[in-house]
Amino acid sequence: MGVEIQHKINSDDDTTAVAAVAPVILGLQPSALVDHVARVDLCLLSRIPGEPGGSFPVAAEELKFVLGEVNAHIVASPETTSSLKTIAGGSVANTIRGLAAGFGITCGIIGACGDDDQGSLFIDNMSFYNVDLSRLRLKNGSTAQCVCLVDELGNRTMRPCLSSAVKIQANDLTTEDLKGSKWLVLRYAIFNIEVIQAAIKIAKQEGVFVSLDLASFEMVRKFRLPLLQLLESGSIDLCFANEDEAAELLRDEENAADPESALEFLAKHCQWAVVTLGAKGCIAKHGKEVVRVPAIGESKAVDATGAGDLFASGFLYGLVKGLSLEACCKIGSCSGGSVIRSLGGEVTPENWQWMYKQLQAKGLPIPEPHNFVL
């Protein structure tokens, strides 16, 4: 079962206090994960398993091979003296960290973490932003890792290694994990389907809304049937898909789905549906309302890693604050635009300030700076 990590709430005096009030938003990331982010030559991607631009798991041997290739083909980044940037990662962790760091929403992580150096790094990074880790189980073993390869155009190719990592199991979850929270954030992954289904069941029992991200076009393509079954169950309240994932969602033998068709399908089964369109912005639907919002930020991304995750942070913040569908999309576009201005899925303090200026210019609410770190 592992040992639960008691998150320190008062860093000055009380080193044993545990959050008395449940976080507003919880993220389920069965395996804590550390990202190794690097800028690489385009030619390297042809030697990496899987298609460029997506995210698909690799074995430990493949991870070692990829890291070896990366170290030989690093393109120096102007913002760091290190050839490889290592941070707490994973789509859900990116969204949760963004909500806590930039929006001041109380958040927590449900999952498992290994008792190794990568696990310590994950804990330190998330704790720095006041993310509640009392639902993160510390287990004997290794922490998951992911290589994030950023090409010269700012596009990213992700290769997570999860096979030997510790993870939370479906029978580890209890009603206490979700009691009192408002939202549960999930990312679709076939190898986590049992714990995802268990978490959704508890969430529905506790009256917690469920948000699902479709993960990657490769995951949707290879495991579309179980995903469709999950969506058609009616248990997903909010679904995020990017343009590539939307294209795979309803693909037939000859044609990919257009974003509008995918949006209609998602909205049929979810209260809120969002399809992000990269530089073209996003479309979203809630009930009969449909909105289209342009992208906000740089036309050329330094690194697209975390763009969708941080869009979700802003959109969820808007929902929690009771804002309109259009405002949720605009805030999501601002927060998504903030992370692509630098390397990795962690927004820098300078880029949070950039986002606040964008919000102010568009007449959108600016988070009050009393619960988060800048």
N, C-alpha and C positions, 0 to 999 in steps of 0.2 A: 504493500500500500504506500510505502514511502513516508516521509516526514513532511508535514505542512510547514511552509515558511511563514513565520509571523512578521508581517510588514510593520516596520517602525513608523508610527504616525507622527510622534513628537520627537524631532531630531535633537532637541536641546536637552530635555531632561528624561522623559519616559522612553526607555528603550524596549519596553515589552508591551506597550499598548497595541491593541488590535482594533481595527475600525469597528465602531459600534453601530454605525449606520451603513447599510448595504450600498455599494457603488450604484450609481444610476445606470451605468452601462458596463456590462461584462463581456469579455471576449473569450471564446473557447479556442485555444490553440493547444491541441493535445500534446504536442512536443514543443517545448521552448526551443528557439532556433537562433543561431548566430549567423549573420550575413558577412561574407567576405566580398567586398565590392571593389571592382577594378575596372579601369579603362583599358580596352584591348584593341588590337588591330583587327580589322574586319576579316582578314584571312584566317585568324584563329578559329572563328565560329564554324568554319567548314569541317574542322577536326573534332568538334564537340558533339557528343551523342545527342540526337534529337534535332528538331528544326530550330533555326535561329528565331529569336523573338518571343519564344514561349517559356513555359515553366513546366518541367517534368522531372520526376524523381530519378536519381542515379544511385548506383551502389557505391559502397565505400571505396572500392578499387577505382571506379570511374571518377569519384570526387578527388582522389589523390592524383589521378592523371590530369584532370582539369586544372587543379591548383598548380601542378608542375608546369603545364603549358602556359598558364597565366603568368607565372613568375618569369617566364622566358620572353613574354610578349607584352609586358606592361607598357602602357603609354602614360608618361608622367602627367599627373593632374596638377594644375596650377594652384589648387587650394590646399594641398597637403604635401608634406615632405615624405609621407609614407607611400609605398607603392601599392599597398593594399589597405583599404579602410574596413575595419571590423567593428560591427555594432550589433545590438540586439535586433533581430529581424523577424520576418514572417508577416504575411499580409495582415492578420488580425492584430499582432503586436504593433505594427505601424499605425493602424487605425486607432487603437486604444491609446498609444503614446501621444498621437496627435491630438486626440480629444482632451487628454490631461494636460499636455504641455501648452497647447495653443488656445484652448477653449475653456479651460478650467472646469471641465466636467469630471466628477468623481468616477473613476474607472477601476476595473480590476481584471486580472487574467485568471482563467481556469486552465490548468494544464499540468505538465510535469517537466522537471528540470533535472539534468544530470549533475552529479557531484564532481564536476571537473572544471577546468579553467573557463571553458565556454559557458558553463552554467553560472559561474560566478560573474562573468561579464554580463550575461543577460539580466541577472538579478540587480547588479549595480546600475546598469543603464536604465532599466524600467523604474527602479526605486528612486532614482534621481528626479524623475518627473512625477513623483508621488502616486504612481500606479499601485493599487492595493494588490499585494502578492500573497495574501492569506489563503487563497484558493490554489496556489501553485505548489504542487507536491514535489519535494526533493527526493529523488530516488537514486539508488546506486546504479551507475552506468554513465553513458556518454550523452551529451547534449547534441541535438540535431544541428547541422550546418548547411549553408547554402552559398554557392558561388554565384554572384551577380555580375555578369559581364556586360559592360556598357561600351557600345561601339562609338565610332567617331560622329555618328548622327544623333547620339543620345538615346538610342534604343537599347533595351536591355534583354538579355537572355539569362534565364535563371535555371540553375540545376541544384535542387535541394537533395541532401543525403539524409534520409530518415530511417532507413532500414534497421540500423543498429542502435538508434536513439531510444532513450526512455520516453514513454508516453503515458498519458492518463487513459485508463480503460473505461468502458461503459459502466462497469459495476463499481468504479471508484466514485462516480457522481452521486450526490445526494441532493435532497430538496434544499438543504442549508446552503449549498453553493449558489443557488439562484434566488432564494427567498428575499423579497424586498426590493429587488432590482427592477428596472423598467425595460431594458433592452438586452438581448443576447446577440452578439456578433459572431457569425460563423463564416467559414470559407469552405467551399465544396472540395472534397478530396475523397476518392473512392476508398483509399486505405484507412480513412477515418470514419467511414460511413456508420459503423455501429455506435461509436461514441457520439457522433452528430445526432443520430436518431434518438439516442437516450437523452441527450441534452434538450432536444426539442420537446420530447415528451414531458420532461420535468418543467420546462419553460411554460408550456401550455397549461399545465396543472397550477402553476404559480402565477398565471396571468402576465407573463413576460413576453413582450414582442420579440420576434425573431427576424434578424437581418441576415441575408445570405449573399455572399459574393461568389461568382461562378469560377473564379480561380484562374483559368487559362484556356485558350482555345484547344490546346492539346487534351486537357482533362475533359472538356465538354465533348470533343470529338470521340475520344476513346471510351468514355463512360457516360454516354448521353442517356441511355434508357433509365438507369437508376436516378439520374438527375431529373429527368422528366417526371418520374414517379414521385420524387420528393416534392417537386413544385406542384404537381397536380393533387397532392395530399391536402393542400389548403393550409398547411402549417407554417408556411413562410409568409411573413407580413411585408417584408421589404426585400427586393432583389436588385442587385447591381450586376450589370454585364457591360463589358466593353464591346466595341464594334466587332472585333474578331470572334469573341465568345458568342455574341448574338448571331453572327453568321453561321456558326456551327450548330446552334441550338435547334433550329428547324430545318437544317439542310436535308435536301433529298438527294437522290443519286446524281443529279446533274447540276443543281443550283443551290447556292448558299442563301440563307434568309437575309432580307434587308432589315436594317435596324428598326424600322417602323413596324414591320410584321412581328419581330421578336418582342418589341415593346408591348404590342397588343396581346400577345400570348402571355407574357409575364403578368401584365395587369389583370388578365382574366383570373389568375390564381393568387395574386398578391395584392395587398392594399396599395402599396407603392411600388412602382417599377421604374428603373432608371437604366438607360443605355448611354454610356459615355462614348464620345466620338472623337477623342483626341483633340486635334487643333480645331475641329469643327464644333466643339462644345459638348452638349448633351441634350437628350430628350427624356422626358419623364411623364408619368401618368399616375393620377390618383383619382379613383372614381371615374367621372366623365371628363375631368380636367386634364389637358395635355399641354405641356410647355416645352419650348425649345430655347435654350440659353447658350450664347456663344462662349467660347473659351476665354479665360482671363489670364493674362500673363505673357510670358515670352513665346514668340512664335517658334523659336528653336530651343529645345530642351537640352540642358547640360546632361541630364540623366532622367529618364522616364520612370525609374524605379520608385514605386510608392505613390505614383500619381493617382491611381484609382483608389488606393488605400486612404490617402489623405482627402480625396474627394468625399469618400464615405464619412470621414471624420466631420467635415463641414456640413454635409447633408444631415447626418444624425444630430449634430448640434442644433440645426434649424428645427428638426422635428421635436426634440426635447423642449425647445423654447416655444413651440407652438406657432412657428412661422409658416408662411404660405409655401406652396410647392415651388413657386418660382424663386422665392428667397432662399429656400433650402438648396436649390440648384446653383444659385449664384454664389452662395457661401462655399458650397462644395467646389465650384470652379476656382474660387480664390485660394482655398486651402490646397487643392490639387496643383494649382499653379505655383504655389510657394515651394513645394518640395522639388520640383524639376529644375530649380535654379542652382542646385548644387548636387554633389555626388552622394548617393545613398538615400534610404527611405526615412531619414531623420531630418526634420526641418531645423535649420540653424536659427539662432535668435535674430539675426539680421533679416532672415526671410520671413519669420513671423511678423516682424515689424513691417515688412513690405506688404504682407497680407492685410494687416490692420489698416494700412493706408488705402488699399484697394477697397476694403469694406466701407471705410469712411467716405471715399469718393463716390460710392454707389448708394449711399444712404442706408447701408445695412448695419445692424447692431454690432458693436464691437464688444467682445467678451470683457468682463470686469476682471482686472488682474489681481485677484486675491487668492486663488487656489492653485495657481500653476507657476511653472518655472520659466524664466526667460534669461 
